[in-house]
Amino acid sequence: MLVAGIGQCSLDYLSVADVSGLIKREDANSQLAFIAVEKGTARRTIFWKRPSGEALKEEELGVVIFFR
């Protein structure tokens, strides 16, 4: 699936960063969005795919992550 490929590509790109707080849902895809802009008119089209996984729960979000 294309979205899964993009997600893995993103993780590979982030391999140079500290992603120790990353939460990965094995059978779910992340939200994906991009905007196409028409040259000359600047008219925009937004392409968006909702995430397929369950939303993060409050108890999954360790406050410590935000203060590293």
Backbone hydrogen bonds, N-H to C=O, Kabsch-Sander energy under -0.5 kcal/mol:
donor,donor_aa,acceptor,acceptor_aa,energy
5,G,1,M,-1.8
6,I,2,L,-2.2
7,G,3,V,-2.6
8,Q,4,A,-2.3
9,C,5,G,-2.2
10,S,6,I,-2.4
11,L,7,G,-2.1
12,D,8,Q,-2.5
13,Y,9,C,-2.3
14,L,10,S,-2.1
15,S,12,D,-1.1
16,V,13,Y,-0.9
17,A,14,L,-2.7
19,V,17,A,-0.9
22,L,19,V,-2.0
24,K,22,L,-0.6
26,E,24,K,-0.6
28,A,25,R,-1.4
32,L,49,K,-2.0
34,F,47,F,-2.2
36,A,45,T,-2.8
38,E,43,R,-3.0
41,T,39,K,-0.7
42,A,38,E,-2.4
45,T,36,A,-2.5
47,F,34,F,-2.9
47,F,45,T,-0.5
48,W,46,I,-0.5
49,K,32,L,-2.9
52,S,29,N,-1.8
53,G,29,N,-0.9
60,E,57,K,-1.6
61,L,57,K,-0.8
61,L,58,E,-1.0
62,G,60,E,-1.2
65,I,62,G,-1.4
66,F,63,V,-1.0
67,F,64,V,-1.5
68,R,65,I,-1.0
